[in-house]
């Protein structure tokens, strides 16, 4: 591609945002699309807004992106990332549109706040399967497509981890924190493995961010209750995390890989 006129007929590059219908995922979809619209030229972008169950939310985000103009588009695609057949179907949907060059592993589950001694096997297995296995499966499929050794054009992966991986979240959700610790380790190892294949892999580690995750944990007012523990004296916004994710996906971060970047207001 040499000018904007060619971009109208070229197959778009595809970004997959897992858990893209809400919270940080939805904010990332919007920020990524807005960045491409603001650029005003270059290869068109199509965003796959992945969701597990909330179709209306994901479809609303996709419709919002499709209203932005010809340089960006979006499609909501249902897939439970803990299921290998679902992940394969998710990436097949992307392949039908264009080459996958960007992946944000954002989908995650958290259960109600509780003590370690009360953890049950069903909770543990679901946490591991979505937060760890799901991210691994999606990253594997992305690498298979992006790797220059396999004929791809390269790309970028951003894993959405958590500051909980460092704190351990005692008396709250040690299982969730541990799953994010596994994601940090995957980020470091995979970044080294695929660096020479044209793929960058980084992670963001949000702290206390105002999203629906706190209601899922049984404390919808958790951000307000804990804000005084944050040096900046407030919770963060999903858009503030999305800004960093989109920057890490961009060419402006072309020499960054294997980084674990905290977004926690100093906490």
N, C-alpha and C positions, 0 to 999 in steps of 0.2 A: 504494500500500500504506500502511495506517495502523496496523496491528497485526499481531501474530504469527499470528493465525488466517488472514489473507489469504495469508500466505507459503506455506501448505501447498498452495494451489491455483494460485498464480501460477507461470508458467514461470520456471525458475531463470535467473540470469545465468550465463554460461559463461566459464571461464578456460581458456586453452590454454597448457600448459607443454610446450615442445618439449624433447626429450631428458629427459622426466620420469620415466623408469624407474630412474635411477641418479644418484649424486652430488648435485650442487647442485640439479638438477632435481627429484629425488625428495624432497629435504629441503624444497624450496619447496612442492611439492604438500602434504606433511604439515603444514607451518607454516600455509599458507593455509587448509586445511580446519580445522585446530585453532582458528585465529582466528575463523572463522565459527561453530564450535560453541561457543566460549567466549562469543561475543557473545550467543548464545541467542535472538536474534530478528532480524528483517530478512529481506530477500529470500534465498531458498535459493540455494546455489551448486553448480554442477556443474563438475568439473574434467576436462578432456581430458588424459590422460596420454599424450603422444605418444612413440613410439619408432620407431627405424629397423629394428632386427633382433631385439632381445632381448625377445621377447614375454613370457616368464615373469616377468621383473623388473617390467615395466610393469603386467602384470595383477596381480601381488602388491601393488603400491602401490595400484592401484585398489580391490582387495578390502579393503585396510586402511581406505581412506577410506569405502567403502560400509558398513563396520561401525560407523561413528561415530554414525549417527543420521540422522533425516529431513532435517535442514537442509543436509546436504552429500551429494554423490554423485560418482562418478567413472567414467570409461570409458577403457580403453586403446585407442588408435587408432594403427595402423601408418601411417607416412608418411615417406618420405625427403624432407626439406625442400628438398633441392637440385633436386627434380623439381616443376615447376609443376603437372602433373596431380595429383601426390600432395598438394601443399599445398592445391589446390582441393578435393580429396576430404576432407582433414582439416577444413577450415572448413565444408564441407557437412555433415559429421557433427555439428559443433557447432551449426550452424543448425537442425538437426532437434530439438535439445534446448532451445535458448533463445538470446537475444541474446548475442553475444560482447562482453564489456566489459573483459576483462583478457587480456593476452598477455605471456608471458615467453619471449623468444628465448634459449634456453639451449643448444640442440643445437649441437655443434661436434665437429670431429675434430682430432686431433693425431697426428703421425707420430713415428717414433723420432728421438731427439736426434741431430743431425748438423751438419756444416759447410755453409755456404751453397754452396760450390763443388760439393757432391755432390747438390744438389736436382735432381729430375727433373720432367718435365712432368706425369706422371701424379699425382705428389704435389701439385704446385702446383694443378692443375686441381681435384682433389678438395677441397683445403683451401679454395680460393676458392668452390667451388660450395656447400659446406655452410655454412661460417662466414660468408660474405658474401651470396651469392645467396639462400641459405635464409632468412637473417634478413630480407633485403629483401622476398622474396616473402610471408613470413608477416606482416610489418608492413604491406605493401600490402593484403593481404586484411583485416587487422584494421581499418585505417583506412577501407576501403570500408564496413565494417559499423558502426564506432563514430561516424564523423563526423556531427555534428549538421547539417551542410550537406546530407548525404545521407539524413537521416531517422533517424540513430542517436541513441543516448542518451549518447554520449561514452564515455570509457574511459581505460585506462592501459596503457602498454607499458613493459616493462623489458627492456633488452638486457643480456645477461651478457657483458661484455667481459673484459679482463684487465689486470693491471699490466704484463704483457709488452708491451702497446702503448706504454708509456712507456720500458721498458728496451731493447726491441728484441731481447732474447734472443739475443745473439751466441753462436756456438758451440753453440747448442741448437736453436732452431726459429724463425728469423727469419721464415719464412713464416707461422707461426701468429701471431706478434706483429703482423705486418703486417695480417693479416686482422682482428685485433681493433682495430687502428688505424682500419681502414675502418669498423668498427662504431661506434667513437666519433664519427667524422665524420657517419655517418648519424644517430646520436642527436641531435647538435647541429642538423643541418639539418632533420630531420623534426620535431623538437620545435617549432622556430620556425614551420614551415609549417602545422602543425595545431593550434597553441595556441588559436586562436580558434574551433576546431571541437569543443571540449570534450574534446580528447585530450591527455594528458600523456605525454611520452616521456623516460625517464631511463635511465641505464646504471649498473651496478655493475661495479667492476673488481677482482675477487679477486686476491690475491697467491698465496702458497704455501699452498694448501689441500689437505688430506688427502682425495683422491678417487682414483678409478680412472684418472684421466687420466695419472698418472705411470707407471703400469704400461704404458699404451698407448705412452708415449714411451720405453719400454725401461728405466726406472729406478724400479721399485716402491718403493725406499727413499729416493727423492729428497727427500721432506719431512724425514725425519730427518737426512739428510746436509746440508741447507741451512738447517736451523732456526737455527743459530748466526748466520746472516747477517741474521736478522730482529730488529729491536730488541726485540720481545716474547719473543724466544728460543724460539719454537715455531711450528709450522704452525697454520693455522686449520682450523676444522671446517666442513663443508658447511652445518650448521645455522646457523652464525654469518653466513654469506652469505645464507641463506634469510631470516633475520630482517629483514635490510635490504631484500631484494627485496619481501617482503610489506608492509613499511611503505611503500615507495614506491608500491605498488599501492593502498594504502588512502587514505581521505579525510584521514587525518592528514598526508599529504604533498600536500595539495590545491593548494599554491602552488609546488610544485617541478616544473619541467620543464626539459629540456636539461642536467640535471646529470650529471656523471661522478663517481661516488662510489667512492673507493678503500676496499677492505677487505683491507688487507695487513699488519696488525700493525706499521705504521710504516715498512714498506719500500716 
